[in-house]
Amino acid sequence: MPSLELGIIGNCTIAALVDAKASIVWNCFPRLDGDAVFQSLVNGNDGIDGEFSLSLVDQVHTEQVYLPNSAILRTVLSDRHGGLVEVVDFCPRFALYERIYRPPMVVRRIRPLQGRPRLRIRLRPRFGNGALAPQITRGSNHVRYVSADQTLRLTTNAPISYVIEERSFVLDRPVDMILGADESLQAGIESTARDLFERTAEHWRSWVRSLSIPFEWQDAVIRAAITLKVCNFEETGAIVAALTTSIPEAADTQRNWDYRFCWLRDAYFVIHALNRLGVTRMMEDYLRYIGDIVEGSNEEGLRPVYGITRDSTMDEVIADHLAGYRGFGPVRLGNQAHLQVQNDVYGSIVLASTHAFFDRRLTHPGDDTLFEQLERLGQRSIAVFDQPDAGPWELRNSAHVHTFSAVMCWAACDRLAKIAKRINKGDRASFWRREADRLHATICARAWNEALGSFVSTFDGTDMDATLLLLHEVDFLAGDDPRLAGTVDAVAQALRTDGFLYRYVAEDDFGKPKTAFVICVFWYIDALAAIGRKAEARALFEQVLDKRNPLGLLSEDIDPRTGELWGNFPQTYSMVGLINCAMKLSRSWEEAF
């Protein structure tokens, strides 16, 4: 049965998900949001079509780890006769000719370690997101898998006939497999694979050496940082919400969404994480991606979500030929959220872009042109802060005036006032401060529920949702404001179960949520620290770390009772939450010695 005990490999062009048995069960070509040529993860429980598997005859056990400080995955397969085989998987990535070489390519290096293991290779790509079987042609050392839109070439020193016929053979020597574009190698197979491996390993080690990390939880932060980088489509600077589509939030709920896109709501939190990690180039690339969205926006406003090349049309369709994760369909391609009204997007963009005016490390700092563009978003914030929208949880069949959306509109005005002061525009600073104060007063009057002693999810409402935990994070309330402590306690009482928090518990378009949203517990941990309950926050953070999968990764959702991960994987939001909490809670290096 499929599970989310998966590792990821990638190079900021493509990424692949590898299960504990060394099978590639998800992989899009030629980029992160491309054709899912390996898609067995969302094709029911039994299928091996759409999979790239390596297995031993009489296999009994596997072990899997990442090579330290890298996105290179090592799996050891063992059989009942004492045979051992090592599989090393990676996507090449390193500096070459003054640029980063990151081709759409997967390399698998297979080495016998002990005994006489018999290996079977099953390479079954399918095109059209699993709908179309390829035409197969072969050469002396390669196999071509051909469709009308693209061709994949496997170049290998394994016996080609055995690969095509899926026939087991004794692995008595190393084998290398290079899968990618339909291009011939310019050198030998083994020497090419070895060179790609050595350069990629050194690249990742060098990248990790440049990170700013906390004294505590270093391994967890490093793995989260590498995962965040793998979710980065470096060509444009975009960072996807997850690498998959349609891993359900819970069994048989229809809550299956395509997350291979970029939500503007994530921008503020992602920028914070990148800034804390010190990866300024990646941060600046992401800011440039956001800036291009702002510059291309029109009077209709911003969309909540964009494609990795800023495509704003991603109409949702159902892939009926795919059974779904564990048979829990539907499998959706595209996301209808791009058509929704979500008023928090304006604040999200202004919050993220504020860094451009204050961070002296950036080579392209904010200027008057960017400020004028952001002011347009500020004007939109003023106009819509008290208007109904789909809200942060993207409700499909209802609209309300959501407190989070209103607060993010306030944040846009607040940050514009600070930016204007920074760039010596006194009159604009005064204007935006007046507007921020006006919005703040209105929100406090409409979203504070005196009877509950808490802010609530919607104006004049009574329900709770987890975004209320962010009131301090975006500076709407000070840490010592008693209203913040009251809200934190009320949210926990309403939403917390077995250490994790639901987004909300009210019934929505699909009934009541059945799993907790992982990022919410990180918001709660941050809020606990803000109100002075740091010891409690640290203890809860340790509990959450124990719920990561065996390779240190998190998905979107978790069953708080069983600890099983659900939802799209790996979830950028979850990994960013881990990074930000670790940075806030860790003892300093000075305190540690």
C-alpha positions as CSV (number, residue, x, y, z in Angstrom):
1,M,0.0,0.0,0.0
2,P,1.4,3.4,-0.9
3,S,2.5,5.7,1.9
4,L,4.3,9.0,2.4
5,E,7.4,7.3,3.7
6,L,9.1,8.8,0.7
7,G,12.4,10.5,-0.1
8,I,12.8,13.2,-2.7
9,I,15.6,13.9,-5.1
10,G,15.7,16.9,-7.4
11,N,17.8,19.7,-8.9
12,C,15.4,22.7,-9.2
13,T,14.3,21.7,-12.6
14,I,12.7,18.3,-11.8
15,A,12.1,16.3,-8.7
16,A,11.3,12.6,-8.1
17,L,9.7,10.8,-5.1
18,V,11.4,7.5,-4.2
19,D,9.7,5.0,-1.9
20,A,11.5,2.9,0.8
21,K,12.0,0.1,-1.7
22,A,13.9,2.3,-4.2
23,S,11.0,2.7,-6.6
24,I,10.4,6.1,-8.2
25,V,6.7,6.5,-7.8
26,W,6.3,10.1,-8.8
27,N,8.4,12.2,-11.3
28,C,7.3,14.9,-13.7
29,F,9.2,15.8,-16.9
30,P,10.6,18.1,-18.1
31,R,9.9,20.4,-15.1
32,L,8.3,20.3,-11.6
33,D,4.8,20.8,-13.0
34,G,5.2,18.8,-16.1
35,D,3.9,15.5,-17.4
36,A,3.9,13.0,-14.5
37,V,5.6,10.2,-16.4
38,F,6.0,8.2,-13.2
39,Q,2.7,8.5,-11.3
40,S,2.1,5.1,-9.6
41,L,1.8,7.0,-6.3
42,V,-1.7,8.2,-7.4
43,N,-2.7,5.1,-9.4
44,G,-4.2,2.8,-6.8
45,N,-2.6,0.2,-4.6
46,D,-1.3,-2.4,-7.1
47,G,-0.2,-0.7,-10.3
48,I,3.5,-0.8,-11.3
49,D,2.9,1.0,-14.6
50,G,4.1,4.6,-14.2
51,E,7.0,3.4,-12.0
52,F,10.7,3.0,-12.1
53,S,11.5,0.1,-9.7
54,L,14.6,-1.8,-8.7
55,S,14.1,-5.0,-6.7
56,L,15.9,-8.1,-5.8
57,V,14.6,-11.6,-6.2
58,D,13.6,-12.8,-2.7
59,Q,14.0,-9.3,-1.4
60,V,13.3,-9.1,2.4
61,H,14.5,-5.7,3.7
62,T,15.5,-2.2,2.7
63,E,17.2,0.7,4.5
64,Q,17.3,4.3,3.3
65,V,19.2,7.4,4.2
66,Y,20.3,10.7,2.6
67,L,23.9,11.2,2.1
68,P,24.8,13.9,4.7
69,N,24.0,17.4,3.7
70,S,22.7,16.5,0.2
71,A,19.7,15.7,-1.9
72,I,21.3,12.3,-2.8
73,L,19.3,9.3,-1.5
74,R,20.9,5.9,-0.7
75,T,18.9,2.7,-0.4
76,V,20.3,-0.7,0.5
77,L,18.3,-3.7,-0.7
78,S,18.8,-7.1,0.9
79,D,17.6,-10.6,-0.1
80,R,17.1,-13.7,2.0
81,H,20.3,-15.2,0.7
82,G,22.5,-12.5,2.2
83,G,22.8,-10.5,-0.9
84,L,23.1,-6.7,-0.5
85,V,22.7,-4.0,-3.2
86,E,23.2,-0.2,-2.9
87,V,21.1,2.2,-4.9
88,V,22.2,5.9,-5.0
89,D,19.6,8.2,-6.6
90,F,20.1,11.9,-7.5
91,C,19.3,14.6,-10.1
92,P,22.5,16.3,-11.3
93,R,23.1,19.8,-10.1
94,F,26.4,21.8,-10.0
95,A,28.1,24.9,-11.4
96,L,29.3,24.5,-15.0
97,Y,30.5,27.3,-17.3
98,E,29.5,30.0,-14.8
99,R,25.9,28.8,-14.5
100,I,24.1,26.0,-12.7
101,Y,23.8,22.7,-14.7
102,R,20.4,21.2,-13.7
103,P,19.1,19.1,-16.6
104,P,15.8,17.1,-16.4
105,M,17.7,14.0,-15.5
106,V,17.6,11.2,-13.0
107,V,20.7,9.1,-12.3
108,R,20.6,5.8,-10.5
109,R,23.9,4.1,-9.5
110,I,23.5,0.5,-8.5
111,R,26.3,-1.4,-6.7
112,P,26.5,-5.0,-5.4
113,L,27.8,-5.0,-1.8
114,Q,27.5,-8.7,-0.8
115,G,26.6,-12.1,-2.2
116,R,25.2,-12.7,-5.6
117,P,21.9,-10.7,-5.6
118,R,19.6,-11.0,-8.6
119,L,18.2,-7.6,-9.7
120,R,15.1,-6.9,-11.7
121,I,14.6,-3.5,-13.3
122,R,11.1,-2.3,-14.2
123,L,11.1,1.0,-16.1
124,R,7.5,1.8,-17.1
125,P,7.0,5.5,-17.9
126,R,3.6,6.6,-19.2
127,F,2.9,9.9,-20.9
128,G,-0.1,12.2,-20.7
129,N,0.0,12.0,-16.9
130,G,-0.3,8.2,-17.1
131,A,-2.8,7.9,-19.9
132,L,-0.5,6.9,-22.8
133,A,1.8,4.0,-23.2
134,P,5.1,5.0,-24.9
135,Q,6.6,3.7,-28.1
136,I,9.8,1.9,-27.2
137,T,12.9,1.8,-29.4
138,R,16.4,0.5,-28.4
139,G,20.0,1.0,-29.2
140,S,23.2,-0.7,-28.1
141,N,23.2,1.1,-24.7
142,H,20.0,3.0,-24.6
143,V,16.2,2.7,-24.6
144,R,14.0,5.5,-26.0
145,Y,10.5,6.0,-24.6
146,V,8.6,8.1,-27.2
147,S,5.4,10.1,-27.2
148,A,4.0,12.8,-29.4
149,D,5.2,15.5,-27.0
150,Q,8.5,14.3,-25.5
151,T,11.0,11.5,-25.5
152,L,12.9,10.0,-22.6
153,R,16.1,8.2,-23.1
154,L,17.6,5.7,-20.7
155,T,21.3,5.2,-21.2
156,T,22.8,2.3,-19.2
157,N,25.5,-0.3,-19.0
158,A,22.9,-2.8,-17.7
159,P,21.8,-5.4,-20.3
160,I,19.3,-3.6,-22.4
161,S,17.2,-6.7,-23.2
162,Y,16.9,-7.5,-19.5
163,V,15.7,-4.0,-18.9
164,I,13.1,-4.1,-21.7
165,E,11.9,-7.6,-20.8
166,E,12.1,-6.9,-17.0
167,R,14.1,-10.1,-16.6
168,S,16.2,-10.6,-13.4
169,F,20.0,-11.0,-13.7
170,V,22.9,-11.5,-11.3
171,L,24.3,-8.1,-10.3
172,D,28.0,-9.0,-10.2
173,R,29.3,-5.5,-11.2
174,P,28.2,-1.9,-10.9
175,V,25.4,-0.6,-13.1
176,D,24.5,3.0,-13.9
177,M,21.2,4.3,-15.3
178,I,20.8,7.8,-16.7
179,L,17.3,8.8,-17.6
180,G,16.6,12.1,-19.2
181,A,16.3,14.0,-22.5
182,D,16.8,12.2,-25.8
183,E,20.5,13.1,-26.0
184,S,23.6,11.0,-26.4
185,L,26.3,11.0,-23.7
186,Q,29.6,12.6,-24.6
187,A,31.6,10.2,-22.5
188,G,31.4,6.7,-21.1
189,I,28.3,5.7,-19.0
190,E,30.2,4.9,-15.8
191,S,32.6,7.8,-16.0
192,T,29.7,10.2,-16.7
193,A,27.6,8.9,-13.8
194,R,30.6,9.1,-11.5
195,D,31.4,12.6,-12.5
196,L,27.8,13.7,-12.1
197,F,27.6,12.1,-8.7
198,E,30.8,13.7,-7.4
199,R,30.0,17.2,-8.7
200,T,26.4,17.0,-7.3
201,A,27.5,15.8,-3.9
202,E,30.1,18.6,-3.6
203,H,27.6,21.2,-4.8
204,W,25.1,20.2,-2.1
205,R,27.7,20.1,0.6
206,S,28.9,23.6,-0.4
207,W,25.4,24.9,-0.5
208,V,24.7,23.6,3.0
209,R,28.0,25.1,4.3
210,S,26.6,28.5,3.3
211,L,23.5,28.2,5.4
212,S,22.8,30.0,8.6
213,I,21.4,27.4,11.0
214,P,20.5,27.4,14.7
215,F,22.6,25.6,17.3
216,E,19.8,23.1,18.1
217,W,18.0,20.9,15.6
218,Q,20.6,21.4,12.9
219,D,19.9,18.1,11.0
220,A,16.2,18.9,10.9
221,V,16.8,22.4,9.6
222,I,19.3,21.3,7.0
223,R,16.9,18.7,5.7
224,A,14.1,21.2,5.6
225,A,16.3,23.7,3.8
226,I,17.4,21.2,1.2
227,T,13.7,20.2,0.7
228,L,12.7,23.8,0.3
229,K,15.5,24.2,-2.3
230,V,14.3,21.1,-4.3
231,C,10.8,22.7,-4.4
232,N,12.3,25.8,-6.1
233,F,12.0,26.1,-9.9
234,E,15.2,28.0,-10.2
235,E,14.7,29.1,-13.8
236,T,12.0,31.6,-12.7
237,G,12.6,31.7,-8.9
238,A,9.2,30.2,-8.2
239,I,8.7,27.8,-5.2
240,V,5.9,25.3,-5.5
241,A,3.6,24.4,-2.5
242,A,4.4,20.7,-3.0
243,L,5.7,18.4,-5.6
244,T,2.5,16.3,-6.0
245,T,-1.1,16.4,-6.9
246,S,-4.1,14.8,-5.2
247,I,-2.6,13.1,-2.2
248,P,-5.8,13.4,-0.1
249,E,-6.0,15.3,3.1
250,A,-7.7,12.2,4.6
251,A,-9.0,8.9,3.3
252,D,-12.0,9.1,1.0
253,T,-12.8,12.7,1.5
254,Q,-12.5,14.2,-2.1
255,R,-10.1,16.8,-0.6
256,N,-7.5,16.1,-3.3
257,W,-5.8,19.1,-4.9
258,D,-2.9,19.9,-7.2
259,Y,-0.2,21.7,-5.3
260,R,2.5,22.0,-8.0
261,F,1.9,25.8,-8.1
262,C,2.8,28.9,-6.2
263,W,0.4,30.4,-3.6
264,L,1.0,34.1,-2.9
265,R,-0.1,33.4,0.7
266,D,3.1,31.4,1.2
267,A,5.4,34.2,0.2
268,Y,5.8,36.0,3.5
269,F,6.6,32.9,5.4
270,V,8.9,31.5,2.7
271,I,10.8,34.8,2.5
272,H,11.2,34.8,6.3
273,A,12.7,31.3,6.2
274,L,15.0,32.1,3.3
275,N,16.2,35.2,5.1
276,R,16.9,33.3,8.3
277,L,18.8,30.6,6.4
278,G,20.9,33.3,4.7
279,V,20.2,32.0,1.2
280,T,20.0,35.5,-0.3
281,R,20.3,34.5,-3.9
282,M,17.3,32.1,-3.7
283,M,15.4,34.8,-1.7
284,E,16.2,37.4,-4.4
285,D,15.1,35.1,-7.2
286,Y,11.9,34.4,-5.4
287,L,11.3,38.2,-4.9
288,R,12.0,38.7,-8.6
289,Y,9.3,36.1,-9.4
290,I,6.9,37.9,-7.1
291,G,7.9,41.3,-8.6
292,D,7.1,40.1,-12.1
293,I,3.6,39.1,-10.9
294,V,3.1,42.5,-9.4
295,E,4.3,44.3,-12.5
296,G,2.0,42.2,-14.7
297,S,-1.1,42.6,-12.5
298,N,-4.0,44.7,-13.7
299,E,-7.1,46.4,-12.3
300,E,-8.8,43.0,-11.7
301,G,-6.3,42.3,-8.9
302,L,-4.0,39.4,-8.1
303,R,-4.8,35.8,-8.4
304,P,-4.3,33.7,-5.3
305,V,-2.1,31.2,-7.1
306,Y,0.2,31.2,-10.2
307,G,2.1,28.6,-12.2
308,I,5.8,28.4,-11.9
309,T,6.2,30.6,-15.0
310,R,3.5,33.0,-13.7
311,D,0.8,31.3,-15.8
312,S,-2.6,32.4,-14.3
313,T,-4.8,29.9,-16.1
314,M,-4.6,26.4,-14.5
315,D,-8.1,25.1,-15.0
316,E,-8.8,22.0,-13.0
317,V,-9.6,18.7,-14.7
318,I,-9.9,15.2,-13.4
319,A,-7.6,12.4,-14.7
320,D,-10.2,9.6,-14.7
321,H,-7.6,7.1,-15.8
322,L,-5.8,7.4,-12.4
323,A,-7.4,5.6,-9.4
324,G,-5.9,8.0,-6.8
325,Y,-3.6,7.5,-3.8
326,R,-4.7,4.2,-2.3
327,G,-7.6,4.3,-4.6
328,F,-8.9,7.5,-3.1
329,G,-9.6,9.7,-6.1
330,P,-10.1,11.9,-7.9
331,V,-6.8,12.9,-9.3
332,R,-6.9,16.6,-10.2
333,L,-4.7,18.4,-12.6
334,G,-4.7,22.2,-12.2
335,N,-6.3,24.1,-9.4
336,Q,-9.5,26.0,-9.6
337,A,-8.4,28.2,-6.7
338,H,-6.8,30.5,-9.3
339,L,-10.3,31.9,-10.0
340,Q,-11.1,32.6,-6.4
341,V,-11.2,36.0,-4.6
342,Q,-8.8,35.8,-1.7
343,N,-8.1,39.3,-0.3
344,D,-5.1,38.3,1.8
345,V,-2.9,38.1,-1.3
346,Y,-2.2,41.9,-1.3
347,G,-0.8,41.9,2.1
348,S,1.2,38.7,1.4
349,I,2.9,40.4,-1.5
350,V,3.7,43.6,0.3
351,L,5.0,41.7,3.3
352,A,7.3,39.7,1.2
353,S,8.5,42.6,-0.9
354,T,9.3,44.7,2.2
355,H,12.6,42.8,2.4
356,A,13.7,44.4,-0.8
357,F,13.8,47.8,0.9
358,F,15.5,46.8,4.1
359,D,18.0,44.0,3.3
360,R,21.3,45.5,2.2
361,R,22.6,42.2,0.9
362,L,20.3,42.2,-2.1
363,T,21.8,43.2,-5.5
364,H,18.4,44.6,-6.7
365,P,17.0,46.6,-3.8
366,G,13.5,48.1,-3.8
367,D,13.2,51.4,-5.6
368,D,10.5,54.0,-6.3
369,T,9.1,52.0,-9.1
370,L,8.5,49.0,-6.9
371,F,7.0,51.2,-4.2
372,E,4.5,52.6,-6.6
373,Q,3.5,49.1,-7.7
374,L,3.1,48.1,-4.1
375,E,1.0,51.2,-3.4
376,R,-1.4,49.9,-6.0
377,L,-1.8,46.8,-4.0
378,G,-2.2,48.9,-0.9
379,Q,-5.1,50.7,-2.5
380,R,-6.7,47.4,-3.3
381,S,-6.2,46.3,0.3
382,I,-8.1,49.4,1.5
383,A,-10.9,48.7,-0.9
384,V,-11.4,45.0,-0.1
385,F,-10.3,44.5,3.6
386,D,-14.0,44.3,4.8
387,Q,-15.4,42.5,1.7
388,P,-16.3,38.8,1.6
389,D,-13.8,36.3,0.0
390,A,-13.0,32.6,-0.1
391,G,-10.6,33.1,2.8
392,P,-7.3,31.5,3.6
393,W,-8.7,28.0,3.4
394,E,-10.2,28.5,-0.1
395,L,-13.8,27.6,0.6
396,R,-15.4,26.9,-2.7
397,N,-19.1,27.5,-2.1
398,S,-19.2,30.2,0.5
399,A,-17.8,33.7,1.2
400,H,-17.3,35.7,4.4
401,V,-15.4,38.7,5.6
402,H,-12.4,36.7,7.0
403,T,-10.4,38.2,9.8
404,F,-7.1,36.8,8.3
405,S,-7.8,38.5,5.0
406,A,-8.6,41.8,6.7
407,V,-5.5,41.6,8.9
408,M,-3.3,40.9,5.8
409,C,-4.8,44.0,4.2
410,W,-3.9,45.9,7.3
411,A,-0.4,44.5,7.0
412,A,-0.1,45.9,3.5
413,C,-0.8,49.4,4.8
414,D,1.4,49.0,7.8
415,R,4.4,47.9,5.7
416,L,3.9,50.5,3.1
417,A,4.1,53.1,5.9
418,K,7.4,51.7,7.0
419,I,8.8,51.4,3.5
420,A,7.8,55.0,2.7
421,K,9.6,56.2,5.8
422,R,12.6,54.2,4.8
423,I,12.8,55.8,1.4
424,N,12.1,59.3,2.7
425,K,8.5,59.7,1.4
426,G,7.1,61.4,4.5
427,D,3.7,62.3,3.0
428,R,3.1,58.7,1.9
429,A,4.3,57.3,5.2
430,S,1.7,59.5,7.0
431,F,-1.1,58.4,4.5
432,W,-0.4,54.7,4.9
433,R,-0.1,55.0,8.7
434,R,-3.5,56.6,8.9
435,E,-5.0,53.9,6.8
436,A,-3.3,51.2,8.8
437,D,-4.6,52.6,12.0
438,R,-8.1,52.9,10.5
439,L,-8.1,49.3,9.4
440,H,-6.7,48.1,12.7
441,A,-9.5,49.8,14.6
442,T,-12.2,48.4,12.3
443,I,-10.8,44.8,12.6
444,C,-10.6,45.1,16.4
445,A,-14.2,46.3,16.5
446,R,-15.6,43.6,14.2
447,A,-13.4,40.5,14.8
448,W,-12.9,40.7,18.6
449,N,-15.5,38.6,20.4
450,E,-15.8,39.9,24.0
451,A,-17.9,37.0,25.2
452,L,-15.2,34.5,24.0
453,G,-12.3,36.7,25.0
454,S,-10.8,36.1,21.6
455,F,-10.6,37.2,18.0
456,V,-12.7,35.1,15.7
457,S,-12.5,33.8,12.1
458,T,-14.9,36.2,10.5
459,F,-16.3,39.6,11.3
460,D,-19.1,39.4,13.9
461,G,-18.7,35.6,14.0
462,T,-18.0,33.0,16.7
463,D,-15.9,30.3,15.0
464,M,-12.2,29.8,15.3
465,D,-9.6,29.1,12.7
466,A,-5.8,28.6,13.0
467,T,-4.8,31.8,11.1
468,L,-5.7,33.7,14.3
469,L,-2.5,32.4,15.7
470,L,-0.7,34.7,13.3
471,L,-1.8,38.0,14.8
472,H,1.5,38.5,16.5
473,E,3.6,37.0,13.6
474,V,2.4,39.9,11.3
475,D,2.7,42.4,14.1
476,F,-1.0,43.1,14.4
477,L,-0.8,42.4,18.2
478,A,2.1,42.7,20.5
479,G,3.2,39.7,22.4
480,D,2.2,41.1,25.8
481,D,-1.3,42.1,24.5
482,P,-3.8,40.2,26.7
483,R,-6.0,39.8,23.6
484,L,-3.3,37.7,22.0
485,A,-3.0,35.3,24.9
486,G,-6.8,35.0,25.0
487,T,-6.9,34.2,21.3
488,V,-4.1,31.6,21.5
489,D,-5.9,29.8,24.4
490,A,-9.3,29.9,22.6
491,V,-7.9,28.6,19.3
492,A,-6.1,25.8,21.2
493,Q,-9.3,24.8,23.1
494,A,-11.3,24.7,19.9
495,L,-8.8,23.2,17.4
496,R,-6.1,21.3,19.3
497,T,-6.2,17.4,19.3
498,D,-3.3,15.2,20.4
499,G,-0.7,18.0,20.0
500,F,-1.8,19.1,16.5
501,L,-4.3,21.7,15.3
502,Y,-7.1,21.5,12.8
503,R,-7.4,24.5,10.5
504,Y,-11.0,24.8,11.7
505,V,-13.7,22.4,12.8
506,A,-16.7,24.0,11.2
507,E,-18.3,22.0,8.4
508,D,-17.3,23.1,4.9
509,D,-18.0,22.1,1.3
510,F,-16.7,18.6,2.0
511,G,-17.9,18.1,5.6
512,K,-15.8,18.4,8.7
513,P,-12.0,18.2,8.4
514,K,-10.6,14.8,9.5
515,T,-6.9,15.6,9.7
516,A,-4.8,18.4,11.2
517,F,-2.9,20.8,9.0
518,V,0.8,20.6,9.9
519,I,1.6,24.3,9.5
520,C,-1.0,25.1,12.1
521,V,1.0,23.5,14.9
522,F,4.1,25.5,14.0
523,W,1.9,28.7,14.1
524,Y,0.8,27.6,17.6
525,I,4.3,27.0,18.7
526,D,5.4,30.5,17.5
527,A,2.4,32.0,19.3
528,L,3.2,30.2,22.5
529,A,6.7,31.6,22.4
530,A,5.4,35.1,21.7
531,I,3.2,35.1,24.8
532,G,6.1,33.9,27.0
533,R,5.4,30.1,27.1
534,K,8.7,29.2,25.5
535,A,9.3,26.0,27.4
536,E,5.9,24.7,26.4
537,A,6.7,25.7,22.8
538,R,10.0,23.8,22.8
539,A,8.5,20.7,24.2
540,L,5.7,20.7,21.5
541,F,8.3,21.4,18.8
542,E,10.2,18.3,19.8
543,Q,7.0,16.2,19.6
544,V,6.3,17.5,16.1
545,L,9.8,16.6,14.9
546,D,9.1,13.0,16.0
547,K,6.2,12.9,13.5
548,R,8.4,13.5,10.5
549,N,8.8,10.6,8.1
550,P,11.9,8.4,8.4
551,L,13.8,10.8,6.1
552,G,12.9,14.0,8.0
553,L,10.1,15.2,5.7
554,L,6.6,16.4,6.3
555,S,3.4,16.5,4.2
556,E,0.5,18.9,4.3
557,D,-1.7,17.0,6.9
558,I,-1.4,14.5,9.7
559,D,-3.8,12.3,11.5
560,P,-3.4,13.5,15.1
561,R,-4.5,10.1,16.5
562,T,-2.3,7.8,14.4
563,G,0.5,10.1,13.4
564,E,0.1,9.1,9.7
565,L,1.0,11.7,7.2
566,W,-1.6,12.7,4.5
567,G,-1.9,15.5,1.9
568,N,0.5,16.6,-0.8
569,F,4.2,15.9,-0.2
570,P,6.6,17.3,0.7
571,Q,4.7,20.4,1.8
572,T,6.7,23.6,1.5
573,Y,4.6,25.3,4.2
574,S,5.3,22.6,6.7
575,M,9.1,22.6,6.1
576,V,9.1,26.4,6.3
577,G,7.2,26.2,9.6
578,L,9.9,23.9,10.9
579,I,12.7,26.2,9.9
580,N,11.1,29.3,11.4
581,C,10.2,27.6,14.7
582,A,13.7,26.2,15.1
583,M,15.3,29.5,14.4
584,K,13.1,31.2,17.1
585,L,13.3,28.5,19.8
586,S,16.9,27.4,19.6
587,R,19.4,28.4,22.2
588,S,22.0,30.7,20.7
589,W,25.5,29.5,19.9
590,E,26.8,31.7,22.7
591,E,24.3,30.1,25.2
592,A,25.3,26.6,24.2
593,F,29.0,26.9,25.2
